[in-house]
């Protein structure tokens, strides 16, 4: 199933959400009925994307208020987390970060929770819609509103947006490209099973890295599976390695606390 051939229809889970759902369907150019591979659904828990068929892994939605995001926000280890160290979070330093491959926004939410001003880019319109909906719900919750206010979403091609960037450059650019896995066990997570037909692999990762290095004022951070090769192009100066992931770090200038 190629990205071009994926069929998606829009569905309201309850009649009360039909009007709002129509707005999403119009924006995203989705049919309201007919054969489809995926359904973008709107209900009381927000917007969700469901792969249809017998082997469906279940619906995926963005939820920053409850569940895993809430648990990590409360018990995730704060600035001691590896991602925080990778982007340069230190006492008195909360860098401005561009997450150019935002996905479902989990890493960006962690960094925003720690006080970083985040700009998020997501190129796949359906995933960007899930993220927009999740941010809107987080903005309405007392515990997450201030965090959501630090997250600013752009939908589009990250390479093009970085090359035509206007205004102050982000201090840190964070990249987590889709990796072309060949091991089927790596697709167990339902998000990966959902993303693969919609997004494909980031064959343009070298161009993504090149654009990031040209734009970032202080550093670029690339998240990779622990044993994956580095992205072709410039070599990272060092890496932080965890159990399953690795952060390749390309420093340009030292991050310093604001006086």
Buried (B, 14 or more C-beta within 10 A) or exposed (E): EEEEEBBBBBBBBEEEBBEEBBEBBEEBEBEEEEEBBBBBBBBEEBBBBBBBEEEBBEBBBBBBBEEEBBEBBEEBEEEEBBBBBBBBBEEEBBBBBBBBBBBBBBBBBBBBBBBBBBBBBBBBBBBBBBBBBBBBBBBEBEEBEEBBEBBBBBBEEBBEBBEEBEEEBBBBBBBBBBBEBEEEEEBEEBBBBBBBBBBBEBEBBBBBBBBBBEBBBBBBBBBBEEEBEBBEEBEBEEBBEEEEBBBBBBBEEEBEEEE
